Amino acid sequence: MNPKPVLIISNYDDIHNPYYAGGGAVLTSFIASSLASKFRVTVITGRYPGSHDQVVSEVTYRRIGLKFGGPKLGQIVYHLLLPFYALTLSYDLWVESFTPPISTSFLPLFTRRPVIGWVHSLTGEDMTRKYKLPFILIERLGLKFYRRVIVPTAFLCAKITRINPAVTAVVIPHGIPRRQVTALASRVKPRHLLYVGRIAYYEKGLDLLLEAYTRIPLSVRVPLVIAGGGPASEIRRLKAHISRLRLDSAVRLVGVVTPARRRRLLNSSYALAFPSRFETFGLVALETFAAGIPVVAFDLPGLSWIPSDCALKAPAFSVSAFSLHLTRLISEARLRSALAGRGKRLSSRFILEELPAKYQAVLNQILSSQKISR
């Protein structure tokens, strides 16, 4: 009996990471456990307070880097350490989930084994704007060394192939559990507007959301609930802006929420406000469609997978148009119902349980090509 091929997946984030625990970490955990019957899978994540090496669902989780110093320093140290592990560990395939601030760790330079870039997002542009350092140049240089990448959207595929025309890019959209798609849509009376996601003040457009919220007429305005966690500095910026706009009594920050509370917040919302400046997919929008709740977003290339009749999209980055869309969804029950139905149908195209077979097909094809070339 042939031994299972060894697969390493590297992703700084983890489903228990107190700083992020984002959609990419959730997807990594699911794909890793789903592939464990065909591969010996190790997931390499960054360290964080309370983390330790462990085996979960036949997947080995190995933590590297620093437990202290916060996520920004942790990501830099993680980037510096990954090449050492690429050089010294034994494996057949490595799937590298790109990590801020430079996305790639240049792993193909440190191994002759296949490395597949797993691109949930490209953060170089935003990091360059934020820190005034040439992260985007390093990102673009790093991308040129990858022969294969997996991306969630055609937009991201086109963006990467412009930088590296020689790369083979496979589009595998994200997904949500079938039970969420098949569950009955909410019939709870709406009480608030909702933002769910990481607290990243500029990147996630929280400043734009607050400005749009102030333009909703007082006669129809409802509370705004902001759910999610993030670095303390980002939360302080958000709270300061709320106070400057004198919205302390109208805007409620509830922090990181459990999946059950998240569902309750979604089900009792008029709409999800999705004000991001940068997105490459937007998993929370898909989850919202499945819940039968409308979405308001800016018209970004990364959200082009959302048809124009399934959400209200404001021109990027028109605060007045975003505010008008929110106002309409508070006021117009028929519009909410129509968007909810179309969004629910859209969500049925993105089933999480169908993804492992697509990833396995990509990995098997690479393994087969390696055997032929030897």
C-alpha positions as CSV (number, residue, x, y, z in Angstrom):
1,M,0.0,0.0,0.0
2,N,1.4,3.4,-1.0
3,P,1.9,5.9,1.8
4,K,-0.2,9.0,1.7
5,P,1.6,12.0,0.1
6,V,2.6,14.7,2.6
7,L,0.8,18.0,2.3
8,I,1.8,21.1,4.2
9,I,-0.6,24.1,4.3
10,S,0.8,27.3,5.8
11,N,-1.6,30.0,7.0
12,Y,-0.6,32.6,9.7
13,D,-4.2,32.8,10.8
14,D,-6.1,30.1,12.8
15,I,-9.7,29.6,13.8
16,H,-8.7,30.3,17.4
17,N,-6.4,33.2,16.8
18,P,-7.8,36.1,19.0
19,Y,-6.6,38.8,16.6
20,Y,-8.1,37.5,13.4
21,A,-9.8,34.0,13.1
22,G,-11.0,35.1,9.6
23,G,-12.7,33.3,6.8
24,G,-9.4,32.1,5.4
25,A,-8.6,30.3,8.6
26,V,-12.1,28.7,8.7
27,L,-11.6,27.5,5.1
28,T,-8.1,26.2,5.8
29,S,-9.3,24.1,8.7
30,F,-12.2,22.6,6.7
31,I,-10.1,21.8,3.6
32,A,-7.3,20.4,5.7
33,S,-9.6,18.0,7.6
34,S,-11.4,17.1,4.4
35,L,-8.1,16.1,2.7
36,A,-6.8,14.2,5.6
37,S,-8.1,10.9,4.3
38,K,-6.0,11.2,1.1
39,F,-2.9,13.2,2.4
40,R,-0.9,13.4,5.6
41,V,-1.7,17.0,6.4
42,T,0.2,19.5,8.5
43,V,-1.0,23.1,8.9
44,I,1.6,25.6,10.0
45,T,0.1,28.7,11.6
46,G,1.5,31.6,13.6
47,R,1.7,31.4,17.4
48,Y,-0.7,33.4,19.5
49,P,-1.6,33.5,23.2
50,G,-2.8,30.1,24.3
51,S,-1.7,28.3,21.2
52,H,0.1,25.0,21.1
53,D,0.9,22.2,18.7
54,Q,-1.9,19.7,18.4
55,V,-3.6,17.1,16.2
56,V,-7.2,17.8,15.3
57,S,-9.3,15.5,12.9
58,E,-6.1,13.7,11.8
59,V,-4.5,17.1,10.9
60,T,-1.3,18.2,12.7
61,Y,-1.2,21.8,13.6
62,R,2.2,23.3,14.2
63,R,2.6,26.8,15.6
64,I,5.6,28.9,14.8
65,G,6.8,32.4,15.6
66,L,6.0,34.6,18.6
67,K,3.2,34.4,21.1
68,F,3.8,37.9,22.3
69,G,4.2,41.3,20.5
70,G,0.8,41.2,18.7
71,P,-0.2,40.1,15.2
72,K,1.8,42.6,13.1
73,L,5.2,41.6,14.5
74,G,3.9,38.0,14.5
75,Q,3.2,38.1,10.7
76,I,6.7,39.5,10.0
77,V,8.4,36.8,12.1
78,Y,6.2,34.2,10.4
79,H,7.3,35.3,7.0
80,L,10.9,35.1,8.0
81,L,10.6,31.6,9.5
82,L,8.6,29.9,6.7
83,P,11.5,29.5,4.3
84,F,13.5,27.7,7.0
85,Y,10.7,25.1,7.3
86,A,10.4,24.9,3.5
87,L,14.1,24.0,3.4
88,T,14.1,21.5,6.3
89,L,10.8,19.7,6.4
90,S,9.9,16.6,4.3
91,Y,6.8,16.9,2.1
92,D,5.4,16.3,-1.4
93,L,3.3,19.5,-1.7
94,W,3.1,22.9,0.0
95,V,0.0,25.1,-0.2
96,E,1.0,28.6,0.9
97,S,-1.8,30.9,2.1
98,F,-0.7,34.4,1.4
99,T,-0.1,36.6,4.5
100,P,0.1,40.4,5.1
101,P,2.0,42.6,4.7
102,I,3.8,41.3,1.6
103,S,1.5,38.3,0.8
104,T,4.2,35.9,-0.4
105,S,7.0,34.3,1.6
106,F,9.0,33.5,-1.6
107,L,8.8,29.8,-0.8
108,P,9.4,28.5,-4.3
109,L,12.9,29.9,-4.0
110,F,13.6,27.6,-1.0
111,T,12.4,24.2,-2.3
112,R,12.2,22.0,-5.4
113,R,8.9,20.6,-4.3
114,P,5.7,22.1,-5.8
115,V,4.4,25.2,-3.9
116,I,0.9,26.4,-4.7
117,G,0.0,30.0,-3.7
118,W,-3.4,30.1,-2.0
119,V,-4.5,33.7,-2.6
120,H,-7.4,34.8,-0.4
121,S,-6.3,38.4,-0.9
122,L,-3.4,40.6,-2.0
123,T,-2.6,43.1,0.7
124,G,0.5,44.8,-0.6
125,E,-1.3,47.9,-1.9
126,D,-3.2,48.6,1.3
127,M,-0.1,47.9,3.4
128,T,1.9,50.3,1.3
129,R,-0.7,53.0,1.7
130,K,-0.9,52.4,5.5
131,Y,2.8,52.2,6.3
132,K,4.4,54.1,3.5
133,L,6.8,51.2,2.8
134,P,7.2,49.4,-0.6
135,F,5.2,46.3,0.3
136,I,3.4,46.2,-3.0
137,L,6.8,46.0,-4.9
138,I,7.9,43.1,-2.8
139,E,4.5,41.4,-3.3
140,R,4.7,41.8,-7.1
141,L,8.3,40.5,-7.1
142,G,7.3,37.5,-5.0
143,L,4.4,36.6,-7.3
144,K,6.7,36.2,-10.2
145,F,8.2,33.0,-8.6
146,Y,5.0,31.0,-8.4
147,R,4.0,28.6,-11.1
148,R,0.6,27.8,-9.6
149,V,-2.0,29.7,-7.6
150,I,-5.5,29.1,-6.4
151,V,-7.8,32.1,-6.2
152,P,-11.5,32.7,-5.3
153,T,-12.5,35.0,-8.2
154,A,-11.8,35.7,-11.8
155,F,-10.9,39.2,-10.9
156,L,-8.1,38.1,-8.7
157,C,-7.0,35.6,-11.3
158,A,-6.7,38.4,-13.9
159,K,-4.8,40.6,-11.5
160,I,-2.2,37.9,-10.7
161,T,-1.7,36.8,-14.3
162,R,-1.1,40.4,-15.3
163,I,1.8,40.4,-12.8
164,N,3.0,36.9,-13.7
165,P,1.8,35.8,-17.2
166,A,3.5,32.4,-16.7
167,V,1.4,31.4,-13.7
168,T,-1.3,28.8,-13.9
169,A,-4.2,30.2,-11.9
170,V,-7.2,28.0,-10.8
171,V,-10.4,29.7,-9.7
172,I,-12.1,27.9,-6.8
173,P,-14.7,30.2,-5.2
174,H,-15.3,30.1,-1.4
175,G,-18.3,28.4,0.0
176,I,-20.6,28.0,3.0
177,P,-22.0,24.9,4.6
178,R,-25.0,23.4,2.8
179,R,-27.1,23.6,6.0
180,Q,-26.8,27.4,5.9
181,V,-28.0,27.5,2.3
182,T,-30.9,25.1,2.8
183,A,-32.0,26.7,6.1
184,L,-35.2,28.7,6.0
185,A,-34.7,32.4,5.6
186,S,-35.2,34.6,8.6
187,R,-38.7,35.8,9.5
188,V,-37.6,37.8,12.6
189,K,-38.7,41.4,12.8
190,P,-35.6,43.5,11.9
191,R,-34.2,45.8,14.6
192,H,-30.8,47.1,13.4
193,L,-28.3,47.5,10.7
194,L,-25.3,45.2,11.0
195,Y,-21.6,45.1,10.2
196,V,-19.8,41.8,10.8
197,G,-16.1,41.4,10.2
198,R,-12.6,42.3,11.2
199,I,-12.2,45.7,12.8
200,A,-9.8,47.3,10.3
201,Y,-10.8,50.9,10.3
202,Y,-9.6,51.9,6.8
203,E,-9.4,48.7,4.9
204,K,-12.9,47.6,5.9
205,G,-14.3,51.1,5.3
206,L,-15.7,51.6,8.8
207,D,-15.1,55.3,8.6
208,L,-17.2,55.4,5.4
209,L,-19.9,53.4,7.2
210,L,-20.1,55.8,10.1
211,E,-20.3,58.8,7.8
212,A,-23.0,57.1,5.7
213,Y,-24.9,56.2,8.9
214,T,-25.0,59.8,10.0
215,R,-26.8,60.7,6.7
216,I,-29.7,58.3,7.3
217,P,-32.7,60.5,8.3
218,L,-33.4,60.4,12.0
219,S,-37.1,59.6,11.2
220,V,-36.0,56.1,9.9
221,R,-32.6,55.6,11.5
222,V,-32.2,52.3,13.5
223,P,-29.3,51.2,15.7
224,L,-26.1,50.1,14.0
225,V,-24.4,47.0,15.5
226,I,-20.7,46.3,14.8
227,A,-19.6,42.8,15.5
228,G,-16.0,41.6,15.2
229,G,-12.5,41.9,16.7
230,G,-9.2,43.4,15.7
231,P,-6.1,45.0,17.1
232,A,-6.6,47.4,20.0
233,S,-5.3,50.3,18.0
234,E,-8.0,49.8,15.3
235,I,-10.8,49.5,17.9
236,R,-9.6,52.7,19.5
237,R,-9.7,54.5,16.2
238,L,-13.2,53.3,15.6
239,K,-14.5,54.3,19.0
240,A,-12.9,57.7,18.7
241,H,-14.7,58.3,15.4
242,I,-18.0,57.2,16.9
243,S,-17.5,59.7,19.7
244,R,-16.6,62.5,17.3
245,L,-19.9,61.9,15.4
246,R,-21.8,61.7,18.7
247,L,-23.1,58.3,17.9
248,D,-22.3,56.5,21.1
249,S,-25.9,55.9,21.9
250,A,-26.8,54.7,18.3
251,V,-23.8,52.5,17.5
252,R,-23.1,49.4,19.5
253,L,-19.8,47.5,19.4
254,V,-20.4,43.9,20.5
255,G,-16.9,42.4,19.8
256,V,-16.2,38.9,18.6
257,V,-19.4,36.9,18.6
258,T,-20.2,33.2,18.7
259,P,-21.6,31.6,15.5
260,A,-25.0,31.3,17.2
261,R,-25.1,35.0,18.2
262,R,-23.9,36.0,14.8
263,R,-26.9,34.2,13.2
264,R,-29.2,35.9,15.6
265,L,-27.7,39.3,14.8
266,L,-28.0,38.6,11.1
267,N,-31.6,37.3,11.3
268,S,-32.7,40.5,13.2
269,S,-31.0,43.0,10.8
270,Y,-32.5,45.1,8.1
271,A,-29.3,44.7,6.0
272,L,-25.7,43.9,6.2
273,A,-23.5,47.0,5.7
274,F,-20.4,45.8,3.8
275,P,-18.4,49.0,3.3
276,S,-14.9,47.5,2.5
277,R,-12.4,49.5,0.4
278,F,-10.6,46.2,-0.5
279,E,-12.2,42.8,-1.0
280,T,-11.2,39.7,-3.1
281,F,-14.4,37.7,-2.3
282,G,-16.3,38.7,0.8
283,L,-17.4,35.5,2.5
284,V,-19.6,37.4,5.0
285,A,-21.7,38.6,2.1
286,L,-22.3,35.1,1.0
287,E,-23.3,34.0,4.5
288,T,-25.7,37.0,4.6
289,F,-27.3,36.0,1.3
290,A,-27.8,32.5,2.7
291,A,-29.6,33.9,5.7
292,G,-32.0,35.8,3.5
293,I,-30.7,39.3,4.5
294,P,-30.0,42.1,2.0
295,V,-26.4,43.4,1.5
296,V,-25.2,47.0,0.8
297,A,-21.7,47.2,-0.6
298,F,-19.5,49.4,-2.7
299,D,-19.1,48.3,-6.3
300,L,-15.6,46.7,-6.1
301,P,-14.0,44.4,-8.7
302,G,-13.5,41.8,-6.0
303,L,-17.3,41.7,-5.5
304,S,-18.1,41.3,-9.2
305,W,-19.3,37.7,-8.5
306,I,-22.4,39.3,-6.9
307,P,-25.0,40.1,-9.6
308,S,-26.3,43.7,-9.6
309,D,-29.9,42.4,-8.8
310,C,-28.8,40.5,-5.7
311,A,-27.4,43.4,-3.6
312,L,-27.5,47.2,-3.6
313,K,-24.1,48.4,-4.7
314,A,-23.0,52.0,-4.3
315,P,-20.3,53.6,-6.6
316,A,-16.9,53.3,-4.9
317,F,-16.7,55.1,-2.5
318,S,-19.8,57.3,-2.5
319,V,-21.0,57.8,1.1
320,S,-24.2,59.4,0.0
321,A,-25.2,56.5,-2.3
322,F,-24.3,54.0,0.4
323,S,-26.4,55.9,2.9
324,L,-29.3,56.1,0.5
325,H,-29.2,52.3,0.0
326,L,-29.3,51.7,3.7
327,T,-32.2,54.1,4.1
328,R,-34.2,52.4,1.4
329,L,-33.7,49.0,3.0
330,I,-34.9,50.2,6.3
331,S,-38.0,51.8,4.7
332,E,-38.9,49.4,1.9
333,A,-40.0,45.9,3.0
334,R,-40.7,44.8,-0.5
335,L,-37.2,45.7,-1.7
336,R,-35.8,43.8,1.3
337,S,-37.9,40.7,0.4
338,A,-36.9,40.8,-3.3
339,L,-33.2,41.1,-2.6
340,A,-33.4,38.4,0.1
341,G,-34.9,35.9,-2.3
342,R,-32.4,36.5,-5.1
343,G,-29.5,36.5,-2.6
344,K,-30.7,33.2,-1.2
345,R,-30.8,31.6,-4.6
346,L,-27.3,32.9,-5.4
347,S,-25.9,31.3,-2.2
348,S,-26.9,27.9,-3.5
349,R,-24.1,28.1,-6.1
350,F,-21.4,28.2,-3.3
351,I,-21.5,25.0,-1.3
352,L,-18.6,24.4,1.0
353,E,-18.9,20.6,0.9
354,E,-18.2,20.6,-2.8
355,L,-14.8,22.4,-2.5
356,P,-12.6,19.6,-1.2
357,A,-13.0,17.5,-4.4
358,K,-11.9,20.6,-6.4
359,Y,-8.8,21.1,-4.2
360,Q,-8.0,17.4,-4.3
361,A,-8.2,17.4,-8.1
362,V,-5.7,20.3,-8.4
363,L,-3.3,18.6,-5.9
364,N,-3.6,15.2,-7.7
365,Q,-2.9,16.8,-11.0
366,I,0.3,18.4,-9.7
367,L,1.5,15.2,-8.1
368,S,0.9,13.3,-11.3
369,S,2.8,15.9,-13.4
370,Q,5.7,15.6,-10.9
371,K,5.8,11.8,-11.3
372,I,5.9,12.1,-15.1
373,S,8.6,14.7,-15.1
374,R,10.9,12.6,-12.9
